[in-house]
Amino acid sequence: MVKLRLKRCGRKQRAIYRIVAIDVRSRREGRDLRRVGFYDPINNQTYSNVPAILYFLEKGAQPTETVHDLLKKAEFFKEFLIDFDKK
């Protein structure tokens, strides 16, 4: 199963996160299928590759709670009329 989740990058005390599509059996820093965005919590910046995210969601990928919250905050689900509620 594929998930959209965060992958930690950056240096100590200055973490940034990549939003990646990755197999659930891989570890956090494991090999990802594709990078679909990034999140910088220090500067509160988010970038997401919308076509790539839509592709993986259509194929059945599940976002983690954190990624779901980031996409919801960016109004991703409103913009594309996706009814994707966390259980």
GUDRENNU-634050 format. One record per residue (C-alpha): y, z, x; residue number from 1; residue in one letter. Coordinates in nm, 3 decimals. Last residue first. Layout:
<rec><yy>Y</yy><zz>Z</zz><xx>X</xx><num>NUM</num><residu>a</residu></rec>
...
***
This chain:
<rec><yy>0.798</yy><zz>0.960</zz><xx>-1.187</xx><num>87</num><residu>k</residu></rec>
<rec><yy>1.083</yy><zz>0.774</zz><xx>-1.024</xx><num>86</num><residu>k</residu></rec>
<rec><yy>1.256</yy><zz>0.524</zz><xx>-1.247</xx><num>85</num><residu>d</residu></rec>
<rec><yy>1.264</yy><zz>0.150</zz><xx>-1.175</xx><num>84</num><residu>f</residu></rec>
<rec><yy>1.407</yy><zz>-0.048</zz><xx>-1.462</xx><num>83</num><residu>d</residu></rec>
<rec><yy>1.557</yy><zz>-0.328</zz><xx>-1.258</xx><num>82</num><residu>i</residu></rec>
<rec><yy>1.871</yy><zz>-0.476</zz><xx>-1.408</xx><num>81</num><residu>l</residu></rec>
<rec><yy>1.971</yy><zz>-0.638</zz><xx>-1.078</xx><num>80</num><residu>f</residu></rec>
<rec><yy>2.311</yy><zz>-0.474</zz><xx>-1.041</xx><num>79</num><residu>e</residu></rec>
<rec><yy>2.209</yy><zz>-0.153</zz><xx>-1.211</xx><num>78</num><residu>k</residu></rec>
<rec><yy>1.912</yy><zz>-0.104</zz><xx>-0.975</xx><num>77</num><residu>f</residu></rec>
<rec><yy>2.116</yy><zz>-0.156</zz><xx>-0.658</xx><num>76</num><residu>f</residu></rec>
<rec><yy>2.394</yy><zz>0.078</zz><xx>-0.765</xx><num>75</num><residu>e</residu></rec>
<rec><yy>2.451</yy><zz>0.183</zz><xx>-0.399</xx><num>74</num><residu>a</residu></rec>
<rec><yy>2.374</yy><zz>0.542</zz><xx>-0.503</xx><num>73</num><residu>k</residu></rec>
<rec><yy>2.054</yy><zz>0.417</zz><xx>-0.668</xx><num>72</num><residu>k</residu></rec>
<rec><yy>1.952</yy><zz>0.239</zz><xx>-0.350</xx><num>71</num><residu>l</residu></rec>
<rec><yy>2.012</yy><zz>0.554</zz><xx>-0.145</xx><num>70</num><residu>l</residu></rec>
<rec><yy>1.830</yy><zz>0.770</zz><xx>-0.402</xx><num>69</num><residu>d</residu></rec>
<rec><yy>1.529</yy><zz>0.536</zz><xx>-0.401</xx><num>68</num><residu>h</residu></rec>
<rec><yy>1.529</yy><zz>0.538</zz><xx>-0.021</xx><num>67</num><residu>v</residu></rec>
<rec><yy>1.519</yy><zz>0.918</zz><xx>-0.023</xx><num>66</num><residu>t</residu></rec>
<rec><yy>1.251</yy><zz>0.940</zz><xx>-0.291</xx><num>65</num><residu>e</residu></rec>
<rec><yy>1.029</yy><zz>0.687</zz><xx>-0.114</xx><num>64</num><residu>t</residu></rec>
<rec><yy>1.041</yy><zz>0.328</zz><xx>-0.233</xx><num>63</num><residu>p</residu></rec>
<rec><yy>0.719</yy><zz>0.176</zz><xx>-0.372</xx><num>62</num><residu>q</residu></rec>
<rec><yy>0.620</yy><zz>-0.179</zz><xx>-0.279</xx><num>61</num><residu>a</residu></rec>
<rec><yy>0.458</yy><zz>-0.378</zz><xx>-0.559</xx><num>60</num><residu>g</residu></rec>
<rec><yy>0.519</yy><zz>-0.741</zz><xx>-0.458</xx><num>59</num><residu>k</residu></rec>
<rec><yy>0.832</yy><zz>-0.752</zz><xx>-0.676</xx><num>58</num><residu>e</residu></rec>
<rec><yy>0.969</yy><zz>-0.448</zz><xx>-0.491</xx><num>57</num><residu>l</residu></rec>
<rec><yy>0.901</yy><zz>-0.620</zz><xx>-0.157</xx><num>56</num><residu>f</residu></rec>
<rec><yy>1.086</yy><zz>-0.937</zz><xx>-0.253</xx><num>55</num><residu>y</residu></rec>
<rec><yy>1.374</yy><zz>-0.745</zz><xx>-0.411</xx><num>54</num><residu>l</residu></rec>
<rec><yy>1.422</yy><zz>-0.549</zz><xx>-0.089</xx><num>53</num><residu>i</residu></rec>
<rec><yy>1.422</yy><zz>-0.869</zz><xx>0.117</xx><num>52</num><residu>a</residu></rec>
<rec><yy>1.671</yy><zz>-1.040</zz><xx>-0.115</xx><num>51</num><residu>p</residu></rec>
<rec><yy>1.902</yy><zz>-0.735</zz><xx>-0.108</xx><num>50</num><residu>v</residu></rec>
<rec><yy>1.921</yy><zz>-0.678</zz><xx>0.268</xx><num>49</num><residu>n</residu></rec>
<rec><yy>2.066</yy><zz>-0.328</zz><xx>0.258</xx><num>48</num><residu>s</residu></rec>
<rec><yy>2.348</yy><zz>-0.170</zz><xx>0.452</xx><num>47</num><residu>y</residu></rec>
<rec><yy>2.446</yy><zz>0.194</zz><xx>0.413</xx><num>46</num><residu>t</residu></rec>
<rec><yy>2.726</yy><zz>0.388</zz><xx>0.572</xx><num>45</num><residu>q</residu></rec>
<rec><yy>2.787</yy><zz>0.763</zz><xx>0.542</xx><num>44</num><residu>n</residu></rec>
<rec><yy>2.945</yy><zz>0.786</zz><xx>0.888</xx><num>43</num><residu>n</residu></rec>
<rec><yy>2.707</yy><zz>1.065</zz><xx>0.992</xx><num>42</num><residu>i</residu></rec>
<rec><yy>2.428</yy><zz>0.967</zz><xx>0.751</xx><num>41</num><residu>p</residu></rec>
<rec><yy>2.396</yy><zz>0.613</zz><xx>0.891</xx><num>40</num><residu>d</residu></rec>
<rec><yy>2.152</yy><zz>0.416</zz><xx>0.676</xx><num>39</num><residu>y</residu></rec>
<rec><yy>1.992</yy><zz>0.084</zz><xx>0.762</xx><num>38</num><residu>f</residu></rec>
<rec><yy>1.852</yy><zz>-0.223</zz><xx>0.590</xx><num>37</num><residu>g</residu></rec>
<rec><yy>1.546</yy><zz>-0.436</zz><xx>0.517</xx><num>36</num><residu>v</residu></rec>
<rec><yy>1.353</yy><zz>-0.419</zz><xx>0.842</xx><num>35</num><residu>r</residu></rec>
<rec><yy>1.017</yy><zz>-0.588</zz><xx>0.802</xx><num>34</num><residu>r</residu></rec>
<rec><yy>0.647</yy><zz>-0.511</zz><xx>0.834</xx><num>33</num><residu>l</residu></rec>
<rec><yy>0.706</yy><zz>-0.195</zz><xx>1.034</xx><num>32</num><residu>d</residu></rec>
<rec><yy>0.518</yy><zz>-0.074</zz><xx>1.340</xx><num>31</num><residu>r</residu></rec>
<rec><yy>0.505</yy><zz>0.301</zz><xx>1.361</xx><num>30</num><residu>g</residu></rec>
<rec><yy>0.796</yy><zz>0.539</zz><xx>1.415</xx><num>29</num><residu>e</residu></rec>
<rec><yy>0.727</yy><zz>0.727</zz><xx>1.091</xx><num>28</num><residu>r</residu></rec>
<rec><yy>0.348</yy><zz>0.696</zz><xx>1.118</xx><num>27</num><residu>r</residu></rec>
<rec><yy>0.157</yy><zz>0.411</zz><xx>0.961</xx><num>26</num><residu>s</residu></rec>
<rec><yy>-0.091</yy><zz>0.471</zz><xx>0.677</xx><num>25</num><residu>r</residu></rec>
<rec><yy>0.170</yy><zz>0.397</zz><xx>0.412</xx><num>24</num><residu>v</residu></rec>
<rec><yy>0.221</yy><zz>0.041</zz><xx>0.543</xx><num>23</num><residu>d</residu></rec>
<rec><yy>0.586</yy><zz>-0.027</zz><xx>0.617</xx><num>22</num><residu>i</residu></rec>
<rec><yy>0.888</yy><zz>-0.194</zz><xx>0.460</xx><num>21</num><residu>a</residu></rec>
<rec><yy>1.184</yy><zz>-0.059</zz><xx>0.651</xx><num>20</num><residu>v</residu></rec>
<rec><yy>1.514</yy><zz>0.116</zz><xx>0.592</xx><num>19</num><residu>i</residu></rec>
<rec><yy>1.642</yy><zz>0.195</zz><xx>0.939</xx><num>18</num><residu>r</residu></rec>
<rec><yy>1.778</yy><zz>0.540</zz><xx>1.002</xx><num>17</num><residu>y</residu></rec>
<rec><yy>2.054</yy><zz>0.670</zz><xx>1.223</xx><num>16</num><residu>i</residu></rec>
<rec><yy>2.031</yy><zz>0.993</zz><xx>1.417</xx><num>15</num><residu>a</residu></rec>
<rec><yy>2.315</yy><zz>1.123</zz><xx>1.628</xx><num>14</num><residu>r</residu></rec>
<rec><yy>2.199</yy><zz>1.479</zz><xx>1.720</xx><num>13</num><residu>q</residu></rec>
<rec><yy>1.953</yy><zz>1.333</zz><xx>1.971</xx><num>12</num><residu>k</residu></rec>
<rec><yy>1.974</yy><zz>0.956</zz><xx>2.002</xx><num>11</num><residu>r</residu></rec>
<rec><yy>1.936</yy><zz>0.670</zz><xx>1.761</xx><num>10</num><residu>g</residu></rec>
<rec><yy>1.645</yy><zz>0.571</zz><xx>1.542</xx><num>9</num><residu>c</residu></rec>
<rec><yy>1.446</yy><zz>0.729</zz><xx>1.258</xx><num>8</num><residu>r</residu></rec>
<rec><yy>1.251</yy><zz>0.503</zz><xx>1.023</xx><num>7</num><residu>k</residu></rec>
<rec><yy>1.325</yy><zz>0.545</zz><xx>0.654</xx><num>6</num><residu>l</residu></rec>
<rec><yy>1.099</yy><zz>0.424</zz><xx>0.375</xx><num>5</num><residu>r</residu></rec>
<rec><yy>1.013</yy><zz>0.126</zz><xx>0.159</xx><num>4</num><residu>l</residu></rec>
<rec><yy>0.643</yy><zz>0.158</zz><xx>0.097</xx><num>3</num><residu>k</residu></rec>
<rec><yy>0.350</yy><zz>-0.081</zz><xx>0.120</xx><num>2</num><residu>v</residu></rec>
<rec><yy>0.000</yy><zz>0.000</zz><xx>0.000</xx><num>1</num><residu>m</residu></rec>
***
